[in-house]
Amino acid sequence: MGTQNKRWSEALEHGPGHHLKWVFWAVPTFFFFFEFFIRVAPGVINQQLQQEFNITPGDVGWMLAVYYYTYAPLQLVVGVLIDRFGPRGFLTGASLVCAIGLVIFGLASTLFMLSLGRALMGGGSAFAYVGAVCVASMWFRRHRLGYIIGLTSMVGVAGAIVAQYTLPNLFLLYSWKTIMFALAFIAMVTGGFLWYFVPDRPHCLLEHDSARQDSTHFLSGLKKVLSNPQTWLLSFTNALVFLPLALIGATWGMRELTTVINRPRTDVGQVIAMLYIGFCIGCPLLGYLSDRLGNRKMFIVGGAFLSTLLAFIYPLIGPEAYPLLFFYFLIWGLIISTFVINFTSCLELNERHTGGTAVAFVNFVAMIVAACFIWLFGVLVDWESAADHQVGQALPKDFKLALYVMAFVMLPAPILSLFIRDSHGHRLESEQQSSLSEKRAT
């Protein structure tokens, strides 16, 4: 700790706005990029794993969802820990946990081993997004927060685009086990970079937070976040808008589309990548526009309504509309990217010293909803296929019920979004201080 303090002493003293802020942000953001890459990777070989391990779509759904079962609960403590102790040590350890999970997944000979490896990947990945956002909020000025969080999300989701474009071809050249071991090596190297390049919190934040934290319980920040109704509204709206990205983009999309449009994995990977490309375009663009216009709610409500509408239309698209899917997924990804504004709003509608906890809780709800539905999707496909043919041999029609259930699950999102308060790009403390100043003036 002392060595690192000497290395970054000027930056720690300077605080937000230091000229090395982009370096401090880039390394944890690459970890988020890598986390998204390994999140998507098993979905690319979904059918291959089913055949090699002789398991059903329901079993595959469980194995894919285990990632979220460890990822989501950890969000409840990740934010609290980072708020309390800073991101450096936790991000480093998390990267090494991902490496261990990848090795176990690559060595797996049973469904249990696959699930264990996937669970460890989820546990390590739980720190990636919250850590990157916390580092950004520590080192960038408030008026750029929406844009920087959007940029962070864009870089992270670019990992999924790279995975969708490269992995189908890589799996043709090398065994999936070899690729998992290579990814484990990258995770270990990333851990070293995180330890070296991510500094402690700036001194001004330490002084600001210590007065609050020394006199309060360790979990008081979580209690404050959970007692705020806006946290719950933002969390569930965010989770439902994010659902198509988790379900179609990261897990079941490759299997569903190869079955429905009868195209090879390389073609389908390019279609699914358009969902992420739209998302990547939208995250920094909409973050910037919401900063510029000082209006968060307009984007949140619009995204919730339009994403739900597209979810109802999607099951109607058949194989003859294959060229249309590229544009459809691009627009859908652009709309889903409004979810990043939920994170920005939650930061602003909660107190500064609970920022990591607020972001983590929003992420927690999104991952819990995703985990439940990824498993349910596989069960519904099993159920439909068992009705008139053999379980495990899914036909195009077997996916339609699950897709319509997803669309109906998303229906509350537009309604909830109407009750979200617009932060107008201002932190809660700023508004409270303004109110106090006005009262004193009167």
C-alpha positions in Angstrom: 0.0 0.0 0.0 2.8 2.4 0.9 4.6 1.7 -2.4 1.5 2.5 -4.3 0.8 5.7 -2.4 4.3 6.9 -3.4 3.8 5.9 -7.0 0.5 7.8 -7.4 1.0 10.4 -4.6 0.4 13.4 -6.9 -2.7 11.9 -8.3 -4.1 11.0 -4.9 -3.5 14.5 -3.7 -5.0 16.1 -6.8 -8.1 14.0 -6.9 -10.8 14.1 -9.7 -9.7 15.5 -13.0 -6.0 14.4 -12.8 -4.3 14.0 -16.2 -3.8 10.2 -15.5 -7.5 9.6 -15.0 -7.9 7.8 -18.4 -5.1 5.4 -17.4 -6.8 4.7 -14.0 -10.1 4.1 -15.8 -8.8 2.1 -18.7 -7.4 -0.9 -16.8 -10.6 -1.8 -14.8 -12.6 -1.1 -17.9 -10.6 -3.7 -19.8 -11.4 -6.1 -17.0 -15.1 -5.4 -17.7 -14.4 -6.0 -21.4 -12.8 -9.3 -20.6 -15.7 -10.2 -18.2 -18.2 -9.8 -20.9 -16.1 -11.9 -23.3 -16.1 -14.9 -20.9 -19.7 -14.3 -20.0 -20.7 -14.9 -23.7 -18.2 -17.6 -24.6 -20.1 -20.7 -23.3 -23.2 -19.5 -25.1 -21.3 -19.7 -28.5 -20.7 -23.4 -27.9 -24.1 -24.1 -26.3 -25.1 -26.9 -28.7 -21.6 -28.4 -28.7 -21.6 -28.7 -24.9 -25.1 -30.3 -25.0 -23.9 -33.0 -27.4 -20.5 -33.6 -25.8 -21.8 -33.9 -22.2 -25.1 -35.6 -23.3 -27.3 -33.0 -21.5 -30.7 -31.3 -22.2 -31.4 -27.6 -23.0 -32.6 -27.3 -19.4 -29.2 -28.6 -18.1 -27.4 -26.1 -20.4 -29.7 -23.3 -19.2 -28.8 -24.2 -15.6 -25.1 -24.2 -16.4 -25.3 -20.9 -18.2 -27.4 -19.3 -15.4 -25.0 -20.4 -12.6 -22.7 -17.5 -13.7 -25.5 -15.1 -12.6 -26.4 -17.1 -9.4 -22.9 -16.2 -8.0 -22.6 -12.9 -9.8 -25.9 -11.4 -8.5 -25.8 -12.1 -4.7 -22.2 -10.8 -4.6 -23.4 -7.4 -5.9 -24.9 -6.8 -2.4 -21.5 -6.8 -0.8 -19.3 -5.7 -3.8 -20.6 -2.1 -3.7 -20.3 -1.9 0.1 -16.7 -3.3 0.1 -15.5 -1.0 -2.7 -17.2 2.0 -1.0 -15.4 1.1 2.2 -12.0 -0.1 1.1 -11.5 1.0 -2.5 -11.4 -1.0 -5.7 -7.7 -2.0 -6.2 -7.4 -5.2 -4.1 -10.9 -6.5 -4.9 -10.5 -6.1 -8.7 -7.1 -7.8 -8.6 -8.5 -10.8 -6.6 -11.6 -11.0 -8.8 -9.5 -11.3 -11.9 -7.6 -14.2 -10.4 -10.9 -15.9 -9.4 -12.0 -15.7 -13.0 -8.7 -17.4 -14.1 -9.4 -20.3 -11.7 -12.9 -20.6 -13.0 -11.7 -20.7 -16.6 -9.2 -23.5 -15.8 -11.8 -25.6 -14.1 -14.3 -25.1 -17.0 -11.5 -26.2 -19.4 -10.7 -29.3 -17.4 -14.4 -30.2 -16.9 -15.6 -33.7 -17.7 -19.1 -33.4 -16.0 -21.9 -30.9 -15.8 -21.0 -30.3 -12.2 -17.4 -29.2 -13.2 -18.8 -27.0 -16.0 -21.1 -25.4 -13.5 -18.4 -24.9 -10.8 -16.1 -23.2 -13.3 -19.0 -21.0 -14.6 -19.9 -20.1 -11.0 -16.3 -19.0 -10.2 -16.3 -16.9 -13.4 -19.5 -15.2 -12.2 -18.1 -14.6 -8.8 -14.9 -12.9 -10.1 -16.8 -11.0 -12.8 -19.1 -9.5 -10.1 -16.5 -6.9 -9.3 -15.8 -5.8 -12.9 -18.5 -3.3 -13.8 -19.0 -1.9 -10.3 -15.3 -1.5 -9.9 -14.9 0.3 -13.3 -17.8 2.6 -12.6 -16.5 3.4 -9.1 -13.0 4.2 -10.5 -14.7 6.5 -13.1 -16.7 8.3 -10.5 -13.6 8.8 -8.3 -11.4 10.3 -11.1 -13.8 12.2 -13.5 -15.7 15.4 -12.8 -19.5 15.1 -12.1 -20.6 16.9 -15.3 -19.1 14.1 -17.4 -20.5 11.2 -15.3 -23.2 10.1 -17.7 -20.8 10.0 -20.7 -18.1 8.2 -18.8 -20.4 5.5 -17.5 -21.8 5.1 -21.0 -18.3 4.8 -22.4 -17.5 2.2 -19.7 -20.5 0.1 -20.7 -19.6 0.5 -24.4 -16.1 -0.9 -23.9 -17.4 -3.7 -21.7 -20.0 -4.8 -24.2 -17.5 -4.6 -27.0 -16.1 -7.8 -25.4 -19.3 -9.5 -26.3 -19.0 -8.2 -29.9 -15.5 -9.5 -30.2 -16.6 -12.9 -28.7 -19.5 -13.2 -31.2 -17.3 -12.4 -34.2 -14.1 -14.3 -33.2 -15.1 -17.3 -31.1 -17.1 -19.3 -33.8 -14.0 -19.3 -36.0 -11.6 -19.9 -33.1 -13.6 -22.9 -32.0 -13.2 -24.3 -35.5 -9.4 -24.0 -35.3 -8.8 -24.9 -31.6 -10.6 -27.0 -29.0 -12.9 -25.1 -26.7 -10.7 -26.3 -23.8 -7.6 -24.8 -25.2 -9.4 -21.5 -25.6 -10.5 -21.6 -22.0 -6.9 -22.1 -20.8 -5.7 -19.2 -23.0 -8.4 -16.9 -21.5 -7.3 -18.0 -18.0 -3.8 -16.8 -18.8 -5.2 -13.4 -19.9 -7.1 -13.1 -16.7 -4.0 -13.6 -14.6 -2.1 -10.9 -16.6 -5.1 -8.6 -16.2 -4.9 -9.1 -12.4 -1.3 -7.9 -12.4 -2.2 -4.8 -14.4 -5.0 -4.0 -12.0 -2.7 -4.3 -9.0 -0.2 -2.0 -10.5 -2.3 0.6 -12.3 -5.4 1.1 -10.1 -4.6 3.6 -7.3 -6.3 4.0 -4.0 -9.1 6.5 -3.6 -8.2 10.2 -3.8 -7.5 11.9 -0.5 -10.4 14.2 -0.8 -12.8 11.3 -1.0 -11.2 9.5 1.9 -11.6 12.7 4.0 -15.2 13.1 2.8 -16.2 9.5 3.5 -14.4 8.9 6.8 -16.5 11.3 8.8 -19.6 9.4 7.6 -18.2 5.8 7.8 -16.3 6.0 11.1 -19.5 6.7 13.1 -21.8 4.3 11.2 -22.2 0.6 10.8 -20.5 -1.2 7.9 -23.8 -1.9 6.2 -25.4 1.5 6.8 -24.7 2.5 3.2 -26.7 -0.5 1.9 -29.6 0.4 4.3 -29.7 3.9 2.9 -29.7 2.7 -0.7 -32.5 0.1 0.0 -34.6 2.7 1.8 -34.7 4.9 -1.3 -37.8 4.0 -3.4 -36.0 5.4 -6.5 -33.4 2.6 -6.2 -36.1 0.0 -6.5 -37.8 1.6 -9.4 -34.6 2.1 -11.3 -33.4 -1.5 -10.5 -36.4 -3.3 -11.8 -36.8 -1.1 -14.9 -33.2 -1.6 -15.6 -33.4 -5.4 -15.1 -36.3 -5.8 -17.5 -34.9 -3.6 -20.2 -31.5 -5.5 -20.0 -33.2 -9.0 -20.2 -33.0 -9.4 -24.0 -29.3 -8.6 -24.0 -28.7 -11.2 -21.3 -31.0 -13.8 -22.9 -30.6 -13.4 -26.6 -27.2 -11.7 -26.7 -25.2 -13.6 -24.1 -26.7 -17.1 -23.7 -29.6 -18.5 -25.9 -29.4 -16.3 -29.0 -26.8 -18.4 -30.8 -28.8 -21.6 -30.3 -32.2 -20.1 -31.0 -31.2 -18.3 -34.2 -29.2 -21.2 -35.7 -32.4 -23.3 -35.2 -34.9 -20.7 -36.4 -33.1 -19.3 -39.5 -31.1 -22.4 -40.2 -27.8 -20.6 -40.6 -24.2 -21.6 -39.5 -22.8 -20.2 -36.2 -20.5 -17.8 -38.0 -23.5 -16.0 -39.7 -25.6 -16.0 -36.5 -22.7 -14.6 -34.5 -22.6 -11.6 -36.8 -26.3 -11.1 -36.4 -26.1 -11.2 -32.6 -23.1 -8.9 -32.7 -25.3 -6.2 -34.1 -27.3 -6.2 -30.8 -24.0 -5.3 -29.0 -22.9 -2.9 -31.7 -26.2 -1.0 -31.3 -25.6 -1.1 -27.5 -22.0 0.2 -27.9 -23.1 3.1 -30.1 -26.0 4.0 -27.7 -24.1 3.9 -24.3 -21.8 6.9 -24.8 -24.1 8.7 -27.2 -27.2 8.6 -24.9 -25.0 9.2 -21.8 -23.6 12.3 -23.5 -27.1 13.5 -24.6 -28.6 13.0 -21.1 -25.7 15.0 -19.7 -26.1 17.7 -22.3 -29.9 18.0 -22.0 -30.0 17.5 -18.2 -32.8 15.0 -18.7 -32.4 11.3 -17.6 -36.0 10.3 -17.4 -36.9 10.9 -21.1 -34.3 8.3 -22.2 -35.3 5.8 -19.4 -39.0 5.9 -20.3 -38.4 5.8 -24.0 -36.1 2.8 -23.7 -38.5 0.8 -21.6 -41.4 1.3 -23.9 -39.5 0.6 -27.2 -37.6 -2.4 -25.9 -40.7 -4.1 -24.7 -42.4 -3.4 -28.1 -39.5 -5.0 -30.0 -39.6 -8.0 -27.6 -43.2 -8.7 -28.7 -42.4 -8.3 -32.4 -39.2 -10.5 -32.3 -40.9 -14.0 -32.1 -42.8 -13.2 -35.3 -39.6 -12.9 -37.4 -39.0 -15.9 -39.6 -36.0 -17.2 -41.6 -37.0 -15.3 -44.7 -36.3 -12.0 -42.8 -32.7 -12.9 -42.1 -31.2 -9.7 -43.7 -33.7 -7.6 -41.7 -32.3 -9.1 -38.4 -29.1 -7.1 -38.8 -30.9 -3.8 -38.7 -33.5 -5.1 -36.1 -30.8 -6.1 -33.7 -28.8 -2.9 -34.2 -31.9 -0.8 -33.3 -32.8 -3.0 -30.4 -29.3 -2.8 -29.0 -29.4 1.0 -29.3 -32.7 1.1 -27.3 -31.4 -1.3 -24.7 -28.4 1.0 -24.1 -30.7 3.4 -22.3 -30.2 1.0 -19.3 -26.9 2.7 -18.6 -28.7 5.9 -17.7 -30.4 3.9 -14.9 -27.0 3.5 -13.3 -26.1 7.1 -13.7 -29.5 8.2 -12.2 -29.1 5.8 -9.3 -25.7 7.3 -8.5 -27.2 10.7 -8.5 -30.3 9.9 -6.5 -28.3 8.3 -3.7 -25.6 9.9 -1.5 -22.0 10.0 -2.9 -20.5 7.7 -0.3 -23.0 5.0 -1.2 -22.3 5.3 -5.0 -20.7 1.9 -5.3 -23.5 0.2 -3.3 -26.2 1.9 -5.4 -24.6 0.8 -8.7 -24.1 -2.7 -7.3 -27.7 -3.1 -6.2 -29.0 -2.1 -9.6 -26.7 -4.6 -11.1 -27.7 -7.3 -8.6 -31.4 -7.0 -9.5 -30.5 -7.2 -13.3 -28.4 -10.3 -12.8 -31.0 -12.1 -10.6 -33.8 -11.5 -13.1 -31.5 -12.6 -16.0 -30.4 -15.7 -14.1 -33.9 -16.8 -13.4 -35.1 -16.3 -16.9 -32.0 -17.9 -18.6 -32.8 -21.1 -16.6 -36.6 -20.8 -17.3 -35.9 -20.3 -21.0 -34.2 -23.7 -21.2 -37.0 -25.4 -19.2 -39.7 -23.9 -21.5 -37.8 -25.2 -24.6 -37.6 -28.6 -22.9 -41.3 -28.6 -22.1 -42.3 -27.6 -25.7 -40.0 -30.1 -27.3 -41.3 -32.9 -25.0 -44.9 -32.2 -26.1 -44.5 -33.8 -29.5 -41.0 -35.0 -30.1 -37.8 -35.9 -28.2 -36.4 -33.6 -25.4 -33.2 -31.9 -26.4 -34.0 -31.8 -30.1 -35.5 -28.3 -30.2 -37.4 -27.1 -33.3 -38.0 -23.4 -34.3 -41.5 -23.4 -32.8 -40.2 -24.6 -29.4 -38.5 -21.3 -28.9 -41.5 -19.1 -29.5 -43.3 -19.7 -26.2 -40.1 -18.8 -24.2 -39.7 -15.6 -26.3 -43.2 -14.5 -25.7 -42.9 -15.2 -22.0 -39.8 -12.9 -22.0 -41.9 -10.2 -23.7 -44.7 -10.4 -21.1 -42.2 -10.4 -18.3 -40.9 -7.1 -19.7 -44.3 -5.4 -19.6 -43.9 -3.8 -16.1 -40.8 -1.9 -17.3 -42.7 1.0 -19.1 -45.1 1.4 -16.2 -42.4 1.5 -13.5 -40.3 4.0 -15.6 -43.1 6.6 -15.4 -42.6 6.8 -11.6 -38.8 7.4 -11.7 -37.7 10.8 -10.6 -35.5 12.8 -13.0 -32.2 13.7 -11.4 -31.4 16.3 -14.1 -27.7 15.3 -13.9 -27.3 16.5 -10.2 -26.2 14.5 -7.2 -28.4 14.2 -4.2 -25.9 16.1 -2.0 -25.9 19.0 -4.4 -29.7 19.3 -4.2 -29.7 19.0 -0.4 -27.0 21.7 -0.1 -29.0 24.0 -2.4 -32.1 23.5 -0.3 -30.2 24.3 2.9 -28.7 27.4 1.3 -32.2 28.6 0.3 -33.6 27.9 3.8 -30.8 29.9 5.4 -31.2 32.7 2.9 -34.9 33.0 3.8 
